[in-house]
Amino acid sequence: MRRSRRAPPWREIDDLFHRYTSAVGLPRTGSQAGLARSFCRELEAMLSIPVDTYDERLTSRMADASRRGGAAAARDSLAAAHLLESYLESSRPAADETDEA
């Protein structure tokens, strides 16, 4: 994550997070894993919302496959899209759970 000289617009971020699902990609090992966990704790404290983490190990490979398939977006953008898509898919109720309702 790049840091800018401007303060983040926390009020707008807070509004968005309360309307949408929040998930942060979590590397499973290395120094980046610790940084991601620390970021999640800070985000939870600043926005007073739970922040889910999701395993991001395969997202770069998925992004590379998307680029080979013709996607023109940057690798990190594609990886983020795959992470969110996988996270949302894993959060959906199973088909048999929705059938019982």
C-alpha positions as CSV (number, residue, x, y, z in Angstrom):
1,M,0.0,0.0,0.0
2,R,1.3,3.4,-0.9
3,R,1.1,6.2,1.6
4,S,0.1,9.7,0.4
5,R,0.8,13.0,1.9
6,R,-3.0,13.6,2.3
7,A,-4.9,12.1,5.2
8,P,-7.3,9.4,4.0
9,P,-10.9,10.4,3.8
10,W,-12.0,8.3,6.8
11,R,-15.6,9.6,6.9
12,E,-16.2,8.5,3.3
13,I,-14.4,5.2,3.9
14,D,-16.5,4.6,7.0
15,D,-19.7,5.2,5.1
16,L,-18.6,2.8,2.3
17,F,-17.6,0.0,4.8
18,H,-20.9,0.2,6.6
19,R,-22.7,-0.3,3.3
20,Y,-20.5,-3.0,1.9
21,T,-18.5,-6.1,2.9
22,S,-15.0,-5.5,4.1
23,A,-12.2,-8.0,3.3
24,V,-8.5,-7.7,3.3
25,G,-6.2,-10.1,1.5
26,L,-4.1,-12.1,3.9
27,P,-0.8,-13.6,3.0
28,R,-0.3,-16.8,5.1
29,T,3.4,-16.3,5.8
30,G,6.2,-13.7,5.9
31,S,6.4,-10.1,7.0
32,Q,3.5,-9.1,4.8
33,A,1.2,-11.3,6.8
34,G,2.0,-9.4,10.0
35,L,1.5,-6.1,8.2
36,A,-1.8,-7.2,6.9
37,R,-3.0,-8.3,10.3
38,S,-1.8,-5.0,11.8
39,F,-3.7,-3.1,9.1
40,C,-6.9,-5.0,9.8
41,R,-6.7,-4.1,13.5
42,E,-6.1,-0.5,12.7
43,L,-9.0,-0.4,10.2
44,E,-11.3,-2.1,12.7
45,A,-10.4,0.5,15.4
46,M,-10.8,3.5,13.0
47,L,-14.0,2.4,11.4
48,S,-15.6,0.4,14.3
49,I,-16.5,-2.5,12.0
50,P,-15.3,-6.1,11.7
51,V,-12.8,-6.7,8.9
52,D,-12.6,-10.1,7.4
53,T,-9.4,-11.6,6.0
54,Y,-9.2,-13.9,3.0
55,D,-6.3,-16.1,1.8
56,E,-4.6,-14.3,-1.1
57,R,-2.1,-16.9,-2.0
58,L,-3.5,-17.8,-5.5
59,T,-4.7,-14.4,-6.6
60,S,-1.5,-13.4,-8.4
61,R,-1.6,-16.7,-10.4
62,M,-5.3,-16.1,-11.2
63,A,-4.4,-12.5,-12.3
64,D,-1.7,-13.9,-14.6
65,A,-4.1,-16.3,-16.1
66,S,-6.6,-13.5,-16.7
67,R,-4.0,-11.4,-18.4
68,R,-3.1,-14.4,-20.6
69,G,-6.8,-14.6,-21.4
70,G,-6.8,-11.0,-22.6
71,A,-7.6,-8.9,-19.5
72,A,-5.8,-5.5,-19.8
73,A,-5.9,-4.4,-16.2
74,A,-2.8,-4.2,-14.0
75,R,-1.8,-7.4,-12.3
76,D,-2.6,-6.1,-8.8
77,S,-6.0,-4.9,-9.8
78,L,-6.9,-8.3,-11.3
79,A,-5.6,-10.0,-8.2
80,A,-7.8,-7.7,-6.0
81,A,-10.8,-8.5,-8.2
82,H,-10.2,-12.2,-7.9
83,L,-9.7,-11.9,-4.1
84,L,-13.0,-10.1,-3.7
85,E,-14.8,-12.5,-6.1
86,S,-13.5,-15.5,-4.2
87,Y,-14.3,-13.9,-0.8
88,L,-17.9,-13.1,-1.8
89,E,-18.4,-16.5,-3.3
90,S,-17.2,-18.2,-0.1
91,S,-19.5,-16.0,2.0
92,R,-22.7,-17.0,0.1
93,P,-25.0,-19.5,1.8
94,A,-24.8,-23.0,0.3
95,A,-27.6,-23.9,-2.1
96,D,-29.2,-26.3,0.3
97,E,-29.2,-23.6,3.0
98,T,-31.2,-21.3,0.8
99,D,-33.6,-24.0,-0.3
100,E,-34.7,-24.6,3.3
101,A,-35.8,-21.0,3.8
